[in-house]
Amino acid sequence: MLGLCGLSPELIDPDDADRRIDIIAATRQLVLSDGTIIDFDPAQDIDFNLDEPALAHPNTIRFSALDREGRELKGETWFSLGGGFIRREGDVSSRSRSTTAMPPS
């Protein structure tokens, strides 16, 4: 959810992340990185698609924000590289550094 809001895992304070997720759940709205506000209920609008295998990497997650007609407004694909490291698909800075450190959860 926070990535769709334009926040990056390496920059967000983990305590602030919990607060922001609580606000999204309470308001049932998500403010995308370009300022677009969409209705979003995490309990209803998060769909774990386990039927389609990831083609690029076995530990892949795809985030998509859709409008009411099902058109994608925003989407990102992330790869978990292990050891707390992740990479966003197409991220030039991730390619040059190869990985991004994440704090343990």
N, C-alpha and C positions, 0 to 999 in steps of 0.2 A: 504494500500500500504506500509506504513512504517513498519508495523509488518512483512510483507514478506521480508523486507530488514534487519530484525534482530533487529529493534528498539522496545523498550518496552514503553508503554504509561507512566509508572511511572518515566521514566528516560529522556525522550526527552523534550527539551525546546519547548513550543508551538510556539514561533516565528520561531524557526528553522524548525519545522514541516511544516509550510506554505512554507518556502523557498524550502525544499526538495520536496514537492508535486509539486511546480511550475517547478522544474528541471525535475522531472519524466515526467510531461506533455509536456514540451518543447523538451526533448530528445526522448521521447517515448521509454524509456528503464527503466528497473528495475534491480537493482543489488541485488540479493538475499543474504541472510546472509552468504552463503558459497562462495560468490564471483561470482557465475554464473550470467551472464548478459543475460536478455531476452528482446525481443521486447515487449513493453507494452504501449498501448494507452488507458488511463483511459476512454476516451469517448466511445471507442469500446469494451474494454476488461473487464469492470466491468458489471457483470450481476446480477441483483437483482432477485433471484429466490423466488418468493412469493407463488409458487404453492406447494412446499413441506414443510409440517409443521416440526418444530423443535421437535425432540423426547425428548431430555434431559431437555430442559428448554424453556419456551415460548419466552424469549428474547435472542435468539441465533443468532450469525452471523458466517458463515463459509467462510474463505478466502482460495482460492486455486489458485496456479499458475500452468498453464498447458503449455506443450510444443506444438509444431505445430501439433503433432499427437493426442493431447488431453490427454496425460498422465500427471498426477499430479507430479510436481516437488517439490512443497512445499505446505503445507496446515496447517491451524490452525483454531480451533473453540474457540470462546469466548462467555461468558455468561454475560449479563448485569444483575446485582443483585439489581439495584435500588440505589438511593441516591448517584450516582456517583461512585459506586463500580463495578468492573468487575472481572472475573476469567477466565483464559485460561484453557481449557480442558486438563487434565493431568499434570498441573503445580503443582509440589509438594510444592513449596513455597506458592502458592495460597491456597492450601489445609491446610497447617499448620497455615497460617494467616487468612484463610477463605476468605479474600477479599483484593483488591488492590484499594487504593484511586485514583481517577481521578479528576483533576481540573474541575470546571464547564466550559462549553463551551458557 
